[in-house]
Amino acid sequence: MKKVLSGMRPTGRLHLGHYLGVIKNWLELQEKYDCKFFIADWHALTNKYKDTSELKENIRQMIIDWLSCGINPEKATLFIQSGVKEHAELALLFSMITPKSWLELNPSYKDLKFNLYYQYLRDFLAGKQIKIIQTPPSESFDEALKKATGKQKNKIFEEYLREAFHRAFYNQKGIDFKGLKEMLIKFGIQKKIVEEVVRNLEEGDVGKDIDTLGFLAYPVLQAADILIYKADAVPVGEDQLPHIELTREIARRFNNLYKEIFPEPEAMLTEASKLPGIDGRKMSKSYNNAIYLSDSKEEVDKKVLQMKTDPQRVRKTDPGNPEVCIVFDYHRIFTDKETVEDIDKKCRKAEIGCVECKKILSKNLNRFLDPIRERRKEIEKDLPKYEKMFFEGTEKARKEASETMREVRKAMKLWEF
């Protein structure tokens, strides 16, 4: 049977985006393959090493979330990464044979740095109450700027802000701060604010959390996570493909240097969750815009009411456009097809108001979450019993990992103690 391995970092409670992007896929995989799903607590330290006060609680919440959603320890091996010390040993040995250039050229490494800096830039400007709105990507910035009103000239067109920062970031000498300043001023942002944000980017602590050996080498640890169980396949999104290719290269290099022990795992492409947060941005704990699997009915109702709708629909009597409405994005997933079609027609004819539309969504979201809530209550009543399932899974994983390490030490002519 095909061996499949996947993991998640315990960074907080799981939300609907996690369910649609990962958990839903795992539920299908555990029915077909020999699956191992692990809580990647060591990986959580790569950029969260300064404050580990919530790590244990995050692991507990992840255990509860997984089991509440139906991830089954009788169908898959569930374990905690740091409980299998052999992962670290294999990662160390792999680091001896992995060229540094492989890691530095990994596009995911560069992309993570870019996203960290860009998120800081966005959040800083949002804190200055400079709103971020979208414009058609087909328009050039200059054309959009000409059409903008005086009020809009003090706002950021997100498409072009990201493009401007992309140009400033991806050059051989680091961030082109002078070019970034010029572009931000061109956006209409006050010079004082521009100088402050650029100074913080240039001289502050932004990015220092990932300027560590652990962050640079985390793909090596990831390769060890996969290869130590001789996994045949790893479910990943498209952005993770470079990591799988690097894992394959490390496996090939080891096999060529010593002995053919490791298979070259294939990527099982999964569709990333397209569900936005309640404010239209990517659903994220850091944006405070997520609907969590553990949210109560009242919390869900409140968050749905806060969702942004068609910005052009000011009054209930105005026809709406479901294509630009976040609420409708949710309806497509959580509401039956017939009702979705009915809402689409009525919205365009102004026959249904946004509040009524949101109430329908709340009802359907809560119907989806109710079984998860019920299982959560059962698990929380006797959490040590369910934690034990992960301890048993960790021991099972460790036995398999130990067998692989015996092969590795023998191949590398290391002593067996």
N, C-alpha and C positions, 0 to 999 in steps of 0.2 A: 504493500500500500504506500502511496506517495506520502512523504514526510513534509509537513508544512509547519513553519515557525513564524511567529509574529509577536511583537511586544508593544507596550505602551508605557510612556513615562508618567509616573504619578505626580502630576503637578496641580491637582485639584479635582473637584467633583466633575463627573462627566456630563456633557450637555447633549442636546439633540444632534448637533453636528458630529460629535463623536459616534453617536449611535448609527447615524446614516452612513458615515464615512468608514467606520471600522467594525463596530459591534455587529451590525446587520450582516456583514460579509462573514464574520467569524461564525455566526450562528449557522450559516449554510455550510461552511468549510468543515465544521466539527462533525457534520453528518456524513461526510464523504471521505475524509482523509485522517491520517494519523497526525493530529494537531498538537502543537505545544504553544501555549500562550503565556507570556511572562510579563511580570511587572518590572520594568526597567529602571530600578531605583538608582543604580550607578549612573545611568545616562542622565537622570534628572539632576545630577550634580555638575554636569558639564558647564552650565551657566547659572546654576542656583546653589553654588557651593557656600556662599557667604551665610545664608540663613537656612538651616536644615530643621528648624523648630517644628515645621508642619509636615515633614516628610513621612513620619510614621502614621500620622492621622490620614494623610493623603493615600497611603497604601491601604489602610483600612477601608476608606471610602471607595477605593477602586475595587477592592474585593467585593464589597457590598453591591456596587454598581454592576460589575460583571455578572455576578450570580443572580441579581434581580432581573437582568435582561435575558437570562437563560443560558449563559455560558456554563457548560456542564462539566464538572470534574470527573464524571464517569465516561464522558465522551472525548475529553481532551485533557492533556497534562497541563495543569495550571501551577505556576511556580513564581518565586521571587528571585530575581537575578542575583542579588548579593548573597543569597543562600547557597549558590553554586560557585565556590571559589575557583573552580577550574576555568571558568570564563576568563578570570583575570590572568591566570597562568598562561593560557593559550594566547591571549591578547599580548602579553609580554613577549612571548616567543615570536608571534607574528610581527611585532614591532621591530624585531632584529632584522627581518628580511624585507620589510616594506620601505621602498625609497621615499624619502621625504617629499620629493616632487609630486608623487602620486597624491599625497594629501593636500599639498598647497594648491594643486591644479584642480582639485575636486570642485566642480561648479556649485555644489550644495554648500560648501564651506564659504565661498564668496557670496552666495545668495543669502546665507544666514547673516553675515556681517552687514550686507546691504539692508536687509529687512530690519535689523536692529537699529541702525542709524536712521533709516527712513521712518520707522515707527516713532522714534524719538522726535524727529522733525515734525511729524504730523501732530503728535500729542502736545508738543510745545506750542504750536500755532493754534491748536484747538483751545488750549488753556488761555491763550490771548484773545479768545472769542472770535477768532478768524475762522469762519465756517468753511467747510469743504463741500463743494458741490460738483456734480459731474457735467461735462459737456460732450457733445458727440465727438468720438475719437477721430472722425474723418476730417474735422475742421482743424486748421492750424491754429496755434495759440494766438498769433497776431490777428487772424480773422475773428476769432472768438472775442478777443479783447476789444476790437472795433465795435462789435455788436453789443457788448456789455454796457449796462447803464452805469452811472456814476457809483451807485451803491455796490454793484457787482464787481467793480474794479478793486474793491478792498477785500474780495473773497478769493479763495484758491480754487482753481479748476483742477481737480484731482488728477485727471489724466495727464495734464501737462506738468503738474508739480512732480509727479512720479517720473515722467520722462526727463525733466530737467535734472532731478537728483540722480537718475540713472547715468546721465551723461557726466555729471560731476563726480560720481563715485567710481565708475569703471574706466579708470585710466591707470597707466603704469606707475604713476608717482603717488597714488593715493587719491583722496578727494580733492577736486579742484575747487577750493573754497572761494577763490576770487570769482570764478564762473558761476558758482552757486549764489553768491551774493547778488551778482548782476541780474540773474534770472528771477530771484525772489523779489527784488525791487521792481523788476519789470511786471511782476504779477500784481503790483500795486500795494505791497506790504510796506509799512513804514520802515524807513532806514534803521531806526533805533532798534526795532524788533528784529530785523534781519541781522544786524550786527551781534545782537545778544544770542540768537539761536546758533549762528555760525561759530561764534566764540565758544559756546558750550560744546558744539560738535568737535571743534578743533582742539580745545584744551581740557575739556571735561572728562568725566569718567565713562562716557558713552563708549561702548565697545570693549572696555577693559575686561569685562566679565568673560569674554570669549578669547582673550589673548593669553590662553593657557595651553600647556601641552595636552591636557585632558581634552580640551575642545578640538584641537587640531587632530588628535589621534582617535577621536571617538569612532570614526569609521572602522578603525582596526579592531576596537572592542566589539563593534557591531558585527564585523566579519567573524570574530570568535564566537559570538552569540549564535550565529547561524551554523557555522561549520562544525562546531563541537558536537552538534547533534546530527551532522551529515544530512541536513535538510535538503530536500529536492526543490522546494519552492518557497518563496516568501511573498505574501500579499503586500503590495506597496502601491502608492500613488505614482504618477509619472515623474514627480519631482524627486523621488527616491531612487530612480533608475541608476544614477551614477554610483550610488552606494552599493547596489547589487553587482554592478560591473566591477567595482573595486574588490568586492568580496570574491568574485570569480578570478580576478587577477592574482589575488593573494593565494587562493587555493591552487592555481596553476603554478605559481612560483614555488610554493612549498612542495607540491608533487614533483616538480622537476628537480628541485634541489636534493630532496631526501627520498621519499617513497610516495607512491600514489595512495593517499589515504582519503582525501576529501573530494566529494563530487562538486561540480560547479552548479550551484543553485540557479534556478530560473526565477524570474520575476513574474508574479501573478498580478497583472495590472488590475487595480480596483478604481472605481470612479470616485473621485473626491466629492465630499458633500458640498452641494451648491446652495445649501440653506443659509441665508444671511442671518446676522444678529438682528435684534429688534430695531436697531437704528440704521440698518442697511449695510453696515460694514461686516467684515468677516466675524463670525461668532467666536467670541474669545472672552475668557475670564478677565483679561487685562482691560478690555473695553467696557466691562460691566454691561454686556448686551446679550447675555446668553440665557436660554431657557434650559435649566438643568433637569436631568432625569429624576432628581430627588425633590424638585419643587412641589409644593403643595398646590391644591386646586386654586386657592386664593392667590398664590404667587403667580401662577400661570395666567389667571384672569387679569391680574394687574399688569403683567408684562405685555400681554396681547393688546390691551387698551392703549399702551404706550407706543405701539408699533406705528411707524411712519406709513402713510398711504400716498396716493397720487397727489403730488404737491400742487397740481393745477386744479384739483377739485376742492374749492374753498367752501362751497355750500352743498347741502344734500341734494339740491335740485340741479347741480352741475353734473353733466355726464362724466364718468370716470374712465380711466384707462388701466385695466388690470395688469397690463404688461409691465407697468412701472411701479406696481404696488407690492410691497413686501408681504402684506397679508395674503395676497393671492399666491405668492411663491409657496407659502405654507399650505394653502388650500390644495395646491396641486399634489402635495405629498400626503396630507392627513385627512382630506375630504374625498368622499366618493365622487367618481367621474360625473355622474348625473348632476349632482349638486354644484360641482365646479362649473359645469357648462351653464347652469341656471344663473349662478352668481355673475359669471362673465357677461351674459346678456343683460341682466338687470343693472349691473354697474354701468355699462356703456349707455344705458337708457335712463340713468338716474332713478331707477325703480327700487334700489336698495341703498341704504345709507351705510357709511363706514362702521358705525357703532354696531349695527345689526350684523354686518358682515363679520366683524370681530367676535361677536358673541357666538356665531356659528363655529368659527375657528376654535374658540376656547373650549366649546363643548367637545369638538372632535379631538383636540389635543389632549384633553383630560381623559377622554375615553381610551386613547392610545396609552397614556401614562398610568392609568389605574391599575392594570395588572402588575406593572413594575413596582408601583407603590405598595401593593399588597405583599409581594414577595420581599420587598425591603423590610417591611414590618416584621415578618417572620424571621428574617436573618438577624435583624438587630436585637431580637429577643434572646438569641443564643449565639452571639457573634464568635466566641471562642471555638464553638463547634465548627463553624465555617472557616475560620482562620486555620484550623487544624487541617482542613482539606488542602489548603495551599502549602502547609508545612509538609504534608505527605507527598504532594506533587513535587515539591522542591527536592525531597529526598530521592524520589523516583528519577527526576531529571539528573541529579548528581551522580547516581549510579551509572547512567548512560554516559555522562560527560567524563567520568573517571575512566571508563573503558577506552574512550577516544584518546584521553591523555596518555594512557599507557602505550598506545600505538605511536603517539607523537614522540614521546620520550625515547622509545626504542628506535624509531626512525632517525632521530637526531643524535643518537648515541649518548643520551644523557643517562645518568645513574638513576636507578629506581630505588627510592628509599622506603 
